Each structure stands twice: as C-alpha cells, then as structure tokens.
Amino acid sequence: MYRPISAIYGGQPEYTSESHITPLNNQNVHLDVFETDHDVIVEGFVPGETRKEFIAYSVNHKTLQVSLPAEQYTQSTPNGNSQMINVRVRLPSLINEDSSQLYYEDGRIKFKLPKRYPKYKLYLVALLNIFK
C-alpha cells in the first residue's frame, strides 16, 4: 500500500542542522569500466581514508555493487549507525563471480572481473581448436 510521507508523519518532517545527514550517492565515488578479451576492469578513486578490509563488493550477473564506509563524508547519526556509500555499476558482460579480484592502494580501487562465457560458446571454441 502506498502512503505519502506527509500521511506517515502527520505533515512534512522537520530537518534541523542537528538532524540532517548529507545524502550519499554515486557522486562520491566515480568508477570507469574497461573491457579486455578476457576481463572486465573497473577502476576508480575513493576519496578519504578507507582500508581495503572495509570495502565490500558483490557481483551478480552483469552488475557490480560496491559498499564503502562513509563516516568521513557525513555527520554521525544520533543512534550511532554507520553510513555506507553504495555504488552500482552495470557491466558489459557476464562475470565469473568466484574469480573476481579487488585491488586497493592509496585511494585507487580496481576490480578485475573475469568474463563468463555461455557453455555453448565454450563448446564451439573447443571444437574449433580440435579441427585446426
């Protein structure tokens, strides 16, 4: 059921300088996508100080989703929840999720994502190699 926000709060919620948190969006992190014969490469620069172990990512079909801690970009929340920046990147090819790699050094982030080929294409390549 759809209910407008004004119906939920009995009017528009009030924001003050103490309660306002800067919205997080993809503008904080810019990622470029490159494609080679065997891999999709995603590179970018992460502003602020982030450690590699705090960077989470997942690959699903043709989408890369990256989550980064965002404490340095926003004010802290009153309840102590941590803020995350979530970036989604549409990939040009299907990816082998199990073989993906993340490299991070001095604010530069790089994902090496091996392409996944459909089974019929693998059989075709094998047949062509047999008859060479």
SELOTI-9622 format. One record per residue (C-alpha): x, y, z. Coordinates in steps of 0.5 Angstrom, whole numbers, plus 2048, in hexadecimal, padded with zeros to 3 digits. Each point is the difference from the previous one (the first is absolute). Layout:
SELOTI-9622
XYZ
...
//
This chain:
SELOTI-9622
800800800
8038077FE
7FF805805
8038077FF
806802805
7FB806803
7FB7FB802
8057FC804
803806804
7FA804800
8038057FC
8078017FD
8057FE804
805806803
8078007FF
805804804
807800800
8017FB805
7FB7FB7FD
8028017F9
8057FB7FD
8038017F9
7FD7FB7FB
8057FB7FD
8007FF7F9
8047FD7FA
8038077FF
8057FF806
8047FA7FC
8018007F8
8017F97FD
8037FF7F9
7FE7FA7FC
8057FD7FB
7FF7F97FC
8067FC7FE
8007F97FC
7FF7FC807
7FE805805
7FC806802
804805804
7FD805805
805806802
7FE806805
803804805
7FD800807
800807804
802800807
8047FA804
7FD7FA7FF
8037F9802
7FF7FA7FB
7FD7FC805
7FA805801
7FF7FF7F8
7FA7FB7FF
7FE7FE7F9
7FC7FB7FC
7FF7FE7F9
7F97FE7FE
7FF7FE7F8
8028077FD
800804806
806802805
7FE803806
805804805
7FF802807
805805804
800802807
7FD8087FF
802802807
8058067FD
7FA8027FC
7FA801804
7FF803807
7FF7FA805
7F97FD802
7FD801807
7FF7F9800
8077FE7FE
7FE7FC7FA
8068007FB
7FE8037F9
8027FD7FA
8018027F8
7FD7FB7FC
8028017F8
7FD7FB7FB
8047FF7F9
7FD7FD7FA
8057FB7FD
8007FF7F8
8017F8801
7FE7FB805
8057FF805
8037F9804
7FF803807
8047FB803
8078027FD
7FF808801
805804803
801806804
806805800
800806804
806804802
801808802
7F88017FE
8017FD7F9
7FB7FA7FF
8007FB7FB
7FC7FA7FE
8027FA7FC
7FA7FC7FE
8017FA7FB
7FA7FF7FB
7FC7FA800
7FE7FD7F9
7FA7FC7FF
8017F97FF
7FE7FF7F9
8068057FE
8057FC804
7FE7FA7FD
8018047F9
807802802
8027F9802
7FD7FD7F9
8048067FC
8067FE804
7FF7F97FE
8008017F9
8058057FF
//
